[in-house]
Structures are given as C-alpha cells and as structure tokens.
Amino acid sequence: MSYHPQLVQALHFVETNLEEELTLESVAAAAGFSMYHFHRIFLSQIGMSVADYIRSRRLATASALLIYSEENIISIAFRCRFESQEAFTRAFKKEFGMPPGRYRKVMGTVRQRPKTREERADMKEAGTIKGWLLSGSDPAHYEMGIDRETVHMGKVSGYLKSITATSETQFATVMQQFKSDKYKGERIRLSAFVKAENVEHFAGLWMRVDNAEGDTIQFDNMSNRPINGSLPWQHYSVVLDVPADSASISFGILLTGRGKVWMDGFSFEAVDLKTPSTNMQLGADPGLRDEPENLSFEESE
C-alpha cells in the first residue's frame, strides 16, 4: 500500500509549522493516522522518527538564519522551539560540528569573502557537483549547483534551475548512472527530498533500469504524479524492479520548462513485493485486443 499522499500532508504540515509546537500526535492527525501506526509508516518511509526529523529541519533552518540574518542566537533558539540557548547549542554542535556562534562567524566570513578557498570551491561547483552530471535535451539552458542557504538537512542541498529555458519542450536533468549488480533480482526504492519554486510544467524524480544492450526494461519519471508550482520540502520516491538481465541503473531529478528545484537526501533501499512498483511500463496495453479483427474490412463501424 502506498502512503505517499498521507506523507505529503504530514510533511507539508511540518514545513508550515516549524516555528510552532509540533508533536507526533499533531503530525499523525494531519496525516489522518493514529500515532502508533503513523510512527511506523514515517520511520519506514523517511528513515527516522518524526521527532528526529522535526529537530533536523529546525536545525537546518537555524543554520540558514545564523548565516543570512542578524537575529541573535537566543532568539533563533527559541524560534526553532528549543527550550534554552544551552540546549540549542548542544544540538547544533552535534549536527554541525561547532557551536552556533562560531558557525555564524566562520560561515558568515565565507559568504562575505567570495575569494576564500571554500567560496572558490562553491563557485566551481555552480555548474558541477561531484558525482553528478547535467544532461537532458537543453542542458545549456539550465544550471545545477550547491546551495548553502536553502537546505533540507545538513549544510548544503543541490539545485537545478532554468536559466534561459522558455518552453515546456526543453528539459534538463541532474543524474548519475551505476552498475546494477548489487540490486539484481530486487525491487528497489529511490527516495529524495525535493523543494520546488515556480515550476511551470513539471519536475520529478526518475529512475531507469537498462539491460546490457541498452534497452530500457523498467522506467518511471513521475510524469503521472508531477511536481509543479511552488512546494516546500517533500519526500518523493520511485519503485522499480531490477531484473536478473539488467546491467545499469540511471537516476536523477528532471526539470521541464521554467522553474527551480532543490534536492537532498537521495537514498536507495531494497523493498519487499508488497511495496507497489511505479514502473510506467508495467502491464499490457489496456487497449490491446486479444485477437486481430475485421481483416477483410467488411465489418461496419
């Protein structure tokens, strides 16, 4: 059974209430589930508890406020629902490796002086991200890079945005490809968090499984459940089988036409057969007849 619509509701509720009191009960109610049932669903789909997810999102918000605002640290701590500056400092240091005051000074300096070594690395990464390739029909009209201000968890997120794209026929993708050996015979789920801004046509995660001849044997690009418009961070997934005769797996995020998407936390996991496949090529064509008909053209319409 797919719980994606309910997770969308829950994550949207979290994103729009990060500065308010959030409990497992309130988030579960937003999804329409009991606390116990929702806890199990959230943990299996997101990979962490509701409380840990909320905490990480608040810390990510705090990291951006420290760099891009002049708000004092205790105000940020209370805004992000920590009971004291001391509790905030402990949690922040555990997540980012340094206390918030030092983080503000170090990262603020990096932001203000674009010719430091770290900033030069960021500039280099606007257009290149380690391990990722920009491709598609019109990659010259798009840009990919690293964003330190709009993050989901941790210190950075990746982004893909249109620069000069003007038509819904133009698209680009940030992608990777790897050998399928590890997953042969498995059903796998590709998941990621995505945030969208002014996506006019559609965006979506995609995954493709090819055989040694390069033929596509499994594929999904979320075109039947597209990401469009402006949306807060949401969790999306694609589920495909990896047959024994497969050779490679390609995956990424697709943006068609104008707009911008941020992505973070890509993950792969093997799932059981109770998890529905999202393969767009599954099953026979519903319009395919069992036998040929009207071969002599004599039958009336």
C-alpha positions as CSV (number, residue, x, y, z in Angstrom):
1,M,0.0,0.0,0.0
2,S,1.3,3.5,-0.9
3,Y,1.2,6.1,1.9
4,H,2.6,8.9,-0.3
5,P,-0.5,11.2,-0.1
6,Q,-0.6,11.0,3.6
7,L,3.1,11.6,3.9
8,V,2.8,14.7,1.7
9,Q,0.1,16.0,4.0
10,A,2.3,15.3,7.1
11,L,5.5,16.8,5.7
12,H,3.6,19.9,4.5
13,F,2.2,20.3,8.0
14,V,5.7,20.1,9.5
15,E,7.1,22.6,7.0
16,T,4.4,25.2,7.6
17,N,4.6,24.8,11.4
18,L,8.3,24.5,12.2
19,E,8.1,27.5,14.5
20,E,5.1,26.2,16.3
21,E,4.7,23.3,18.7
22,L,4.8,20.0,16.8
23,T,4.1,16.6,18.4
24,L,3.8,13.1,17.0
25,E,0.1,13.3,17.8
26,S,-0.4,16.5,15.8
27,V,1.6,15.3,12.8
28,A,-0.2,12.0,12.8
29,A,-3.5,13.7,12.9
30,A,-2.5,15.8,9.9
31,A,-1.9,12.6,8.0
32,G,-5.1,11.0,9.3
33,F,-3.5,8.2,11.2
34,S,-3.1,7.0,14.8
35,M,0.2,7.9,16.5
36,Y,1.4,4.3,16.6
37,H,0.6,3.5,13.0
38,F,1.9,6.8,11.7
39,H,5.2,6.4,13.6
40,R,5.8,3.0,11.9
41,I,5.0,4.4,8.5
42,F,7.1,7.5,8.9
43,L,10.1,5.6,10.2
44,S,9.9,3.1,7.3
45,Q,9.5,5.8,4.6
46,I,11.7,8.6,5.9
47,G,14.3,6.6,7.8
48,M,14.0,8.5,11.1
49,S,11.4,9.2,13.7
50,V,9.1,12.2,13.5
51,A,10.8,13.9,16.4
52,D,14.3,13.5,14.9
53,Y,13.0,14.8,11.5
54,I,11.5,17.9,13.1
55,R,14.6,18.5,15.1
56,S,16.9,18.2,12.0
57,R,14.6,20.5,10.0
58,R,14.7,23.1,12.7
59,L,18.5,22.9,13.0
60,A,18.8,23.4,9.2
61,T,16.5,26.4,9.5
62,A,18.7,27.7,12.3
63,S,21.9,27.3,10.3
64,A,20.5,29.5,7.5
65,L,19.3,32.1,10.0
66,L,22.7,32.3,11.5
67,I,24.3,33.0,8.2
68,Y,21.7,35.0,6.4
69,S,20.2,37.1,9.2
70,E,21.4,39.2,12.1
71,E,18.9,37.7,14.6
72,N,20.6,36.9,17.9
73,I,21.3,33.3,18.8
74,I,18.9,33.1,21.7
75,S,16.1,34.4,19.5
76,I,16.9,31.8,16.9
77,A,17.0,29.1,19.6
78,F,13.5,30.0,20.8
79,R,12.2,30.5,17.3
80,C,13.3,26.9,16.5
81,R,11.5,25.7,19.6
82,F,14.5,24.9,21.8
83,E,13.8,25.4,25.5
84,S,17.1,27.2,26.1
85,Q,20.2,28.5,24.4
86,E,22.2,25.8,26.0
87,A,20.0,23.0,24.6
88,F,20.2,24.7,21.2
89,T,24.0,25.0,21.4
90,R,24.4,21.3,22.3
91,A,22.1,20.1,19.5
92,F,23.6,22.5,16.9
93,K,27.2,21.5,17.8
94,K,26.2,17.8,17.4
95,E,24.7,18.4,14.0
96,F,27.2,20.9,12.5
97,G,30.4,20.2,14.4
98,M,30.7,23.7,16.0
99,P,28.6,25.9,18.3
100,P,26.2,28.4,16.6
101,G,28.3,31.5,17.4
102,R,31.4,30.0,15.8
103,Y,29.3,28.7,12.9
104,R,27.9,32.2,12.2
105,K,31.4,33.7,12.3
106,V,33.1,31.1,10.1
107,M,30.3,30.6,7.6
108,G,29.5,34.3,7.5
109,T,33.1,35.1,6.6
110,V,32.9,32.5,3.8
111,R,29.8,34.2,2.5
112,Q,31.1,37.7,2.6
113,R,34.5,36.9,1.0
114,P,33.9,35.0,-2.2
115,K,37.6,34.7,-2.9
116,T,38.3,32.4,0.0
117,R,39.3,28.9,-0.8
118,E,35.9,27.4,0.3
119,E,34.0,30.0,-1.6
120,R,36.0,29.4,-4.7
121,A,35.1,25.8,-4.4
122,D,31.4,26.7,-4.2
123,M,31.8,28.9,-7.3
124,K,33.4,26.0,-9.1
125,E,30.5,23.8,-8.0
126,A,28.0,26.1,-9.7
127,G,27.8,24.1,-12.8
128,T,29.4,20.9,-11.4
129,I,28.6,18.7,-8.5
130,K,30.9,15.8,-7.6
131,G,29.4,12.6,-8.9
132,W,26.5,14.3,-10.8
133,L,26.1,15.0,-14.5
134,L,23.9,17.8,-16.0
135,S,22.2,16.3,-19.1
136,G,18.9,16.4,-21.0
137,S,17.6,18.0,-24.2
138,D,18.8,21.5,-23.4
139,P,21.4,21.4,-20.6
140,A,22.8,24.8,-21.7
141,H,19.6,26.5,-20.7
142,Y,19.9,25.1,-17.1
143,E,22.2,25.3,-14.2
144,M,23.0,22.9,-11.4
145,G,24.9,23.6,-8.2
146,I,25.2,23.6,-4.5
147,D,23.1,25.8,-2.2
148,R,24.1,26.7,1.4
149,E,21.1,28.9,2.1
150,T,18.2,26.6,1.1
151,V,18.9,23.3,2.8
152,H,16.9,20.4,4.0
153,M,19.3,18.8,6.4
154,G,23.0,19.2,7.0
155,K,24.9,22.1,5.4
156,V,24.0,22.0,1.7
157,S,21.5,20.9,-0.9
158,G,21.8,20.5,-4.6
159,Y,19.7,22.5,-7.1
160,L,18.6,22.5,-10.7
161,K,17.2,25.7,-12.2
162,S,16.2,27.1,-15.6
163,I,18.3,30.0,-16.8
164,T,17.2,30.7,-20.4
165,A,14.6,27.9,-20.9
166,T,11.4,29.3,-22.4
167,S,9.4,26.2,-23.5
168,E,7.9,23.1,-21.9
169,T,9.7,21.1,-24.6
170,Q,13.1,22.0,-23.0
171,F,14.3,19.9,-20.1
172,A,17.4,19.1,-18.1
173,T,18.3,16.5,-15.5
174,V,20.9,16.1,-12.8
175,M,21.7,12.4,-12.9
176,Q,24.0,9.5,-12.2
177,Q,24.4,6.0,-13.6
178,F,25.9,2.9,-11.9
179,K,26.1,-0.9,-12.4
180,S,23.0,-2.8,-11.2
181,D,24.9,-5.8,-9.8
182,K,24.2,-5.0,-6.2
183,Y,20.4,-4.9,-6.7
184,K,19.8,-7.6,-9.3
185,G,16.7,-9.6,-8.5
186,E,15.5,-6.9,-6.0
187,R,12.7,-4.4,-6.0
188,I,14.3,-1.0,-5.0
189,R,13.0,2.3,-3.9
190,L,14.8,5.6,-4.9
191,S,13.8,8.4,-2.5
192,A,14.8,12.0,-2.0
193,F,13.5,15.3,-0.6
194,V,12.6,17.9,-3.1
195,K,11.6,21.6,-2.8
196,A,10.1,23.4,-5.8
197,E,9.8,27.0,-6.9
198,N,7.7,28.3,-9.8
199,V,7.9,25.0,-11.7
200,E,5.7,25.9,-14.7
201,H,5.5,22.4,-16.3
202,F,6.7,19.6,-14.3
203,A,9.6,18.1,-12.3
204,G,10.1,14.7,-10.8
205,L,12.5,12.0,-9.6
206,W,13.3,9.5,-12.3
207,M,14.9,6.1,-12.5
208,R,15.7,3.7,-15.4
209,V,16.9,0.1,-15.4
210,D,18.7,-0.9,-18.7
211,N,20.0,-4.3,-19.9
212,A,23.4,-4.9,-21.5
213,E,22.1,-3.9,-25.0
214,G,21.0,-0.5,-23.6
215,D,17.3,-1.3,-23.8
216,T,15.1,0.2,-21.0
217,I,13.4,-2.6,-19.1
218,Q,12.0,-0.5,-16.1
219,F,11.3,3.2,-16.0
220,D,9.5,5.9,-14.0
221,N,9.8,9.7,-14.2
222,M,6.8,10.7,-12.1
223,S,5.1,12.3,-15.1
224,N,1.8,10.8,-13.8
225,R,2.3,12.5,-10.4
226,P,4.4,15.6,-11.3
227,I,5.9,18.1,-9.0
228,N,4.8,21.6,-10.1
229,G,4.3,25.1,-8.8
230,S,6.0,26.1,-5.6
231,L,6.1,23.5,-2.8
232,P,8.0,23.1,0.5
233,W,10.4,20.2,1.1
234,Q,8.5,16.9,0.4
235,H,9.6,13.3,0.3
236,Y,9.2,11.5,-3.1
237,S,10.0,8.0,-4.3
238,V,10.2,5.8,-7.3
239,V,10.0,2.0,-7.0
240,L,11.3,-0.4,-9.7
241,D,12.3,-4.0,-10.2
242,V,15.8,-4.8,-11.2
243,P,15.6,-7.9,-13.3
244,A,18.4,-10.5,-13.5
245,D,19.3,-9.4,-17.0
246,S,19.8,-5.8,-16.1
247,A,23.1,-4.1,-16.5
248,S,22.8,-0.5,-15.3
249,I,20.6,1.9,-13.2
250,S,20.3,5.6,-14.1
251,F,18.5,8.1,-11.8
252,G,18.2,11.7,-11.0
253,I,15.8,14.6,-11.0
254,L,14.1,16.1,-14.1
255,L,13.0,19.7,-14.7
256,T,10.9,20.6,-17.7
257,G,10.5,24.2,-18.8
258,R,11.0,27.0,-16.3
259,G,11.4,26.8,-12.6
260,K,13.8,25.6,-9.9
261,V,14.1,22.5,-7.7
262,W,16.3,21.7,-4.7
263,M,17.1,18.1,-3.8
264,D,18.7,16.4,-0.8
265,G,19.0,13.0,0.8
266,F,18.9,10.7,-2.1
267,S,18.7,7.0,-1.0
268,F,18.3,3.5,-2.3
269,E,16.8,0.6,-0.5
270,A,15.6,-2.9,-1.3
271,V,11.8,-3.3,-0.6
272,D,9.5,-6.3,-0.5
273,L,7.0,-7.1,-3.2
274,K,4.2,-5.6,-1.1
275,T,5.6,-2.2,-2.0
276,P,3.9,-1.3,-5.3
277,S,6.1,-0.7,-8.3
278,T,5.8,2.6,-10.0
279,N,7.1,1.3,-13.3
280,M,5.3,3.1,-16.1
281,Q,5.8,0.2,-18.5
282,L,4.1,-2.3,-16.2
283,G,1.3,-4.5,-17.6
284,A,-0.2,-4.9,-21.0
285,D,-1.6,-2.0,-23.0
286,P,-5.3,-1.8,-21.9
287,G,-6.3,-1.0,-25.5
288,L,-4.6,-4.1,-26.9
289,R,-7.0,-6.7,-28.3
290,D,-6.8,-10.4,-27.7
291,E,-7.1,-11.2,-31.4
292,P,-7.0,-9.4,-34.8
293,E,-10.3,-8.3,-36.2
294,N,-12.0,-7.1,-39.4
295,L,-9.2,-8.4,-41.6
296,S,-11.3,-8.1,-44.7
297,F,-12.6,-4.6,-43.9
298,E,-16.2,-5.8,-44.4
299,E,-17.4,-5.1,-40.9
300,S,-19.3,-1.9,-40.5
301,E,-18.2,0.7,-38.0
